[in-house]
């Protein structure tokens, strides 16, 4: 089975549709599948529910899809870097399901593992627990969280072999493995593509069984959200 596609638009063709739930890897702008996100924008699909730690920044990452109003709902843990995200939410134009960061990661991992729900102490006694089942274990209260499964997952990895075994690079791993596991169809953007067998099995971070399509973006832009430098003459 050939998993390799010539470009991001082709990789999305026949997969993305209006009204889908899309899981997107990345943390801020670190490890985002930027070519796949741009192709998703250009596809024109609308009414999306996007699962992501945050929504990029204004004009880049998932922020592009907010500007074009292709996202109707965000399931996220952080909104602080995106003014348009905040504006749409405060104006009642965007649905938002705030989820604690660790809980969001576990909801994706559990979805990929076939676990429908789990209990956690995070959020007990706050609005996060509103409307959810609370159960006591060993004298402590826990809130039940439903897992997340996405119609499509868009993921960034550093390297893949042609079977789809993935290697992530340092902090760019972040939410990507969990998002990949949670997708019914997972499309991966990589910087390097190698032959099967060239990646040591012990070096594989995510097995090929979770990967359905691969596209190479050898020279991603890799923007930095905030750059702080000191003057050249400052010690």
Secondary structure, DSSP 8 states (H G I E B T S, - for coil): ---EESSHHHHHTTT--TT-EEEE--BTTBT--HHHHHHHHHHT--SEEEE-SS--BTTBTTHHHHHTT-EEEEEES--TT-HHHHHHHHTT-SEEEE--HHHHHHHHHHHHTT--EEEESTTTTSGGGTTS-EEEETTEEEEEEE---EEEEEEEEEEEETT--EE--GGGGTTHHHHHHHEEEEEEEEEEEE-TT-S-GGG-SB-GGG--EEEE-TT-----S------TT--
